Amino acid sequence: METGGFCERLRARAAPIWRRELEHPFVRGLADGSLPMERFRFYLRQDYIFLIEYCRVFALATAKARDLATIGVFTQLLHDTIETEMELHRDYCGRLGIARADLERTAPAPVTHAYTRHLTGVAWSGSVEEIVAAVLPCQLGYAEIGAALAHGDWQESPYAEWIRTYSSVEFAASAERLRVLLDEMTAGWPAMALKPLEDHFITSSRYEYLFWEMAWTAADWPV
């Protein structure tokens, strides 16, 4: 018999993908400051466009939620994404000479386009449980990366504010609420019912890795 909650089993299955994320030169370069600023600029613009679609996913999850407590979880996530994460991006971009209007006109690169289509597709056609499974790798993954980078010597990094945001107690608590929610919603489910959720989780985990790789190589449309 399997032990642990559903999310614990998901995390264990995705461990090789998440380990490659943490070891990625883009991620490591955030902590030691070696990441070239132009790659960070590319990342900021693409992640901002990603977060716009991410907000749509949370809005759809709010509409599909079956009780007030779950509505509250997604409403808070939507608020935090707009007011904290996206504001961090806007602030960084302003300091780097990227005007807000230019930021919001950024065209999604291939990986950004594919990842957001995956998430919005699940949000439109799937259950609220499927939505949580699809967004959890982003929420938990960033919390894990933030916590890992915060253990190092990062205070002098030009990306210290990024690390501070994603290693914060508030961000970790937000990700944890989503993890607990999925475990509660799927308690007692048979393996067959859990399989689509597992597929969404693994697909999103793979896209998370590809997003770092895209940012590292500035992989945009070739033509």
N, C-alpha and C positions, 0 to 999 in steps of 0.2 A: 504494500500500500504506500502511495506517495505521501510524504510529510510536507509540512509548510503550506503557506497560502499559495494561491494561484500566481500572484505577482512574484513571489520568491522563485517559483518554478520557471516563470517567464525570464526572469533576470538570469537565472542559471543557464538557460538554453542560449541566451543572447550573449553570454560572457565573452566569447572570442571576438565578437564584433565590438563590444564596448571596450575591451582591452585595447584593440587597435585604435579606437577613438582616442583613448587617454594617451597612447604612445605616439599619436600623430604629431609630426613636426609643427603643424599650425598650432595645436593645443599647447605643446610644450613651449613654443615660442611666445605664447601669451605670458607665461610665468617669468621666463628669464629675460624677456624684452628683446629677444633676437628676431622676432617675427617682423619681416619688412612691412613698413607702414602701408605701402601700396596694396599688399595682400589683405591687410586689415580693412582698408577702405573698400576693397571689392566685397569682402565679407559683410561689412556693415550695410552696404547698399542691398545686397541680396537677402540678408537676414531681415532687413526692414520690410521688404516686399513679402517675404515669407510670413512675417508676423501679421501683416494685414490679413492674409488668408487664414492664419491661425485664429484670429479674432472671429472670423466668420464661422469657423468650426466650433468655437466655444459658444457663439450665439445660437447655432443650430442645436448644440447639446443642451443648452438652457431650455430651448423650446421643446425638446424631446424628454426632458427630465420628468419623472413621475411624482415627485414630491418636493416640498419646499426646501428641505435640507440639501437635496441634490441641485436644485436651482441655485441655491446660495453658493455652492462650491463653484459652479461654472460662472456665475456672475462675478465672484471675487477673482477668478482666474482671468476673466475678460478685463476687468478693471486693472488688475496688476500688469497685464500685458500692455495695455494702452498707456497707463500712467507711469509705469516703472521701466519696463524693457524698451518700449519704443521711445520713451523720452531719453533713455540712455543713448540710444542710437542717434537720435536727433542732436543731442548735445555733442557727442563725439564728432558727428559729421559737420556740425557748425564750426567746431574748432579746426577741423581739417579742410575747411573751405568748400564744403558741399552744402549748397542751399537746400532748404526743406523742399522747395518745389522741384528741384532736380532729383532729390532723393526719392520723392513719391512718383516721379516719372520713370524711375529705373525699370528697365524691362527684365523680366525674370530669365535667368540663364537656364540651360537645359535641366540641370539637377533641381533647381528651385521650382521650375515649372512642373516637373514630374512629381516631386515630393508633395507640393501643394495640391496637385490634382489627385494624388492618392488620398490625402487627408480630407479634402472636400468631398470626394466621392464617397468615402466611408460616412462622412457626416450627413450627406444627403440621403443615402440609401440604407445606412445601417442603423442598428439599435444604439441606445445611449451607451450600453456596455461596450459595443464595438468602437464607438468614438473614444472612450476612455483608453481602451487598449491601444488605439492608433496614436494618441497624443502622449501617452505615458513615456515612451523612450526619449522624447524631447524634454519633458519636465524632469524626470528622474535623472536622465543623462546629464543635463546641464548642472543639476544639483551635485551629482557625483564628481563631475569635472571641476566645478567650482571648489568643492571641499578638498579635492586632491591637490589642486594648484595652490590653495591657501596654506597648505602645510609647508610650502617651500619659501624661498626668499624672493618675494614678489613685490614688496612695497615700493621698490624703485622702478619697477617696470612701467613703461608708458601705458600699459594695459591694466594697471592696478585697479582702476575703477570698474572695469569689466569683471575682474576676479572678485572684487568686493561685492558686487551685485549678486553674482551667482553662487557665492559662498555664504551669503547672508542667512541668518536664522529664518528670516521671513520667506526667502525663496525655498529653502529646504522644507519648511512647514507646508508651503503650498503644494509642493510635489508629493509630500507624504500624505496630505489629505486626499489627493487623487489616487494614490496607491491603495490607501485604506478603503476608499470608495469602491474600487474595482474588486477588491477581495470580498467586501460585504455583498456587493451585487451578485457575485458569481458563486457564493458559498453554496455547496451542495450540487452544483451543476455537473452533469455527466461529461465525460471527456469529449464526446461528439459535439456537444453544444459549445465547449470551450475552444474547439479547433479554429473556427474563424477568427476569434479574438487573438489567439496565438499567432496566426498568420499575419494579422495586421501589426502586431507588436514587432515581429521579426522584420517585416517589410520596412516599417518606420525606423527600426534600429539600423538597417542597412542604409537607408537614406540619410540618417544622421551622420554615418561615417562618410558617405559620398559628399555630403555638404562640406565637411572639413576639407576633403580632398579637392573639391571644386574651388574652394576659397584659396587653398594652397597653390593651385595651378592657374587660378583665374580663368577657369574653363568656361568660356562663353560660347555663343553660337559661332560656328566657323565662318558663316556667310550671312 
